[in-house]
């Protein structure tokens, strides 16, 4: 029979890493917005419209990425809490 080992400290550390990654994505997103804003001052007409559309598309993709990361992180945090509660319950049985 194989055993499952939970290292709660390592799991929490990994969840903290995800938080840092989300912050990093948000910083990059801000940089991308600034870049598009600067480029928007250069282009006119169809070029400006295409640039704005590209920015909206990229922004939507980043929204999806950030939302998926948030949902996944929440699920992982909930699972971590469930496993810790189960571990405490099992330990109290001794």
C-alpha positions as CSV (number, residue, x, y, z in Angstrom):
1,X,0.0,0.0,0.0
2,X,1.4,3.4,-0.9
3,X,1.3,6.3,1.5
4,X,0.5,9.9,0.9
5,X,2.7,12.3,2.7
6,X,1.7,15.9,3.2
7,X,4.3,18.5,4.0
8,X,2.1,21.4,5.1
9,X,5.1,23.8,5.4
10,X,6.2,23.1,1.8
11,X,2.6,23.3,0.6
12,X,2.2,26.7,2.3
13,X,5.5,27.9,0.8
14,X,4.2,26.8,-2.7
15,X,1.0,28.7,-2.2
16,X,3.0,31.8,-1.2
17,X,5.0,31.4,-4.4
18,X,1.8,31.5,-6.4
19,X,0.8,34.7,-4.6
20,X,4.2,36.1,-5.7
21,X,3.6,35.0,-9.3
22,X,0.2,36.6,-9.4
23,X,1.8,39.9,-8.2
24,X,4.4,39.5,-10.9
25,X,1.7,39.1,-13.6
26,X,-0.1,42.1,-12.3
27,X,3.2,44.2,-12.5
28,X,3.8,43.0,-16.1
29,X,0.2,43.8,-16.9
30,X,0.8,47.4,-15.7
31,X,4.0,47.6,-17.8
32,X,2.1,46.3,-20.9
33,X,-0.7,48.9,-20.3
34,X,2.0,51.6,-20.1
35,X,3.6,50.4,-23.3
36,X,0.3,50.4,-25.2
37,X,-0.5,53.9,-23.8
38,X,2.8,55.2,-25.2
39,X,2.3,53.4,-28.5
40,X,-1.2,54.9,-28.7
41,X,0.3,58.4,-28.9
42,X,2.2,57.4,-32.0
43,X,-0.5,55.7,-34.1
44,X,-3.6,57.2,-35.7
45,X,-6.5,55.9,-37.7
46,X,-6.6,52.2,-38.5
47,X,-3.3,51.6,-36.8
48,X,-4.5,53.1,-33.5
49,X,-7.7,51.0,-33.7
50,X,-5.8,47.8,-34.4
51,X,-3.4,48.6,-31.5
52,X,-6.3,49.3,-29.2
53,X,-7.9,46.0,-30.2
54,X,-4.7,44.1,-29.6
55,X,-4.5,45.7,-26.1
56,X,-8.0,44.7,-25.3
57,X,-7.3,41.1,-26.5
58,X,-4.2,40.9,-24.4
59,X,-5.9,42.4,-21.4
60,X,-8.7,39.8,-21.7
61,X,-6.2,37.0,-21.8
62,X,-4.5,38.4,-18.7
63,X,-7.9,38.6,-17.0
64,X,-8.5,34.9,-17.8
65,X,-5.0,34.0,-16.6
66,X,-5.4,35.9,-13.3
67,X,-8.8,34.6,-12.7
68,X,-7.7,31.0,-13.3
69,X,-4.7,31.5,-11.0
70,X,-7.0,32.9,-8.3
71,X,-9.5,30.1,-8.5
72,X,-6.7,27.4,-8.6
73,X,-5.0,29.0,-5.6
74,X,-8.2,29.2,-3.6
75,X,-8.9,25.5,-4.3
76,X,-5.4,24.6,-3.2
77,X,-5.7,26.7,-0.1
78,X,-9.1,25.0,0.7
79,X,-7.6,21.6,0.2
80,X,-4.6,22.4,2.4
81,X,-7.0,23.6,5.1
82,X,-9.1,20.4,4.8
83,X,-6.0,18.2,5.0
84,X,-4.7,20.0,8.0
85,X,-8.1,19.7,9.8
86,X,-8.2,16.0,8.9
87,X,-4.6,15.6,10.2
88,X,-5.5,17.3,13.5
89,X,-8.7,15.1,13.8
90,X,-6.7,11.9,13.2
91,X,-4.0,13.0,15.7
92,X,-6.6,13.7,18.3
93,X,-7.8,10.2,18.0
94,X,-4.6,8.9,19.6
